[in-house]
Amino acid sequence: MTSPIIIAVDGHSSTGKSTFAKAIARELGYIYIDTGAMYRAVALLAVRQGLISKNNTIDEDGLRKSLYGEHPAEVSFRISGAGGASETWLDGENVEKQIRTIEISRVVSHVAALPFVRSYVDRRLREIGSAKGVVMDGRDIGTAVFPDAGLKIFMTARPEVRARRRYDEMRAKGQETSYEDVLSNIRERDYIDEHREIAPLAKADDAVLLDNSDMTVEDQIVWFKELLKRRHLCGF
Ligand code: DC
């Protein structure tokens, strides 16, 4: 890679964006940022403060106050030594595990649809991206946060494939859930992500599509290296 760039990896939920983005960051010696984690941390904050009712109605004034008020919550990323991966912190606590539960997955799309939450997260992401040499995965990195990113990749896979992967992952972590629940959560999140008013999930015109339904992680890395060669971005 000649001079460092921003690589935007957007796409549907549970397409393995983070696995792919982490791997290419490692290949390039870049920092990896999981932008969904920041929305998850804000959702966790809202849940902990009792700002979300059972039918997913959010106390918007309360959450706005928590993010922008006199004593705003601090959501941040800290880069861990090993591999340059980021960890998510909320008010001085490492919440990497707490933000990955099905409870948070159920409410996070609703929280991420709020304009004031999006501008809160966007501001932090632009600060981090200003140094370049970063791979960010998310939903709107190539369309809204960094429309001038040096390379944009849009990932997708069939919903059933995504649900199976996510289900296996959750079971391996000992989380009780059913395949049907996971599949319906994925379909619901796709719908909300694609239909929200601000920065809906969409492939940027200049993004390269990666459908990894029938690809292993290794296949995807080979694909990525070919892409860099084609774009004259690196001489692997
Ligand atoms: O990738 P994930 O499942 O951890 O993302 C969590 C939620 O955050 C998901 O509902 C979409 C939203 N999100 C977003 O709106 N914009 C991003 N850049 C990243 C995530």
Boltz pocket constraint, residues with backbone or C-beta under 6 A from the ligand:
constraints:
  - pocket:
      binder: B
      contacts: [[A, 13], [A, 14], [A, 35], [A, 36], [A, 37], [A, 39], [A, 40], [A, 105], [A, 108], [A, 109], [A, 110], [A, 112], [A, 137], [A, 138], [A, 139], [A, 140], [A, 141], [A, 189], [A, 193], [A, 199]]
      max_distance: 6.0
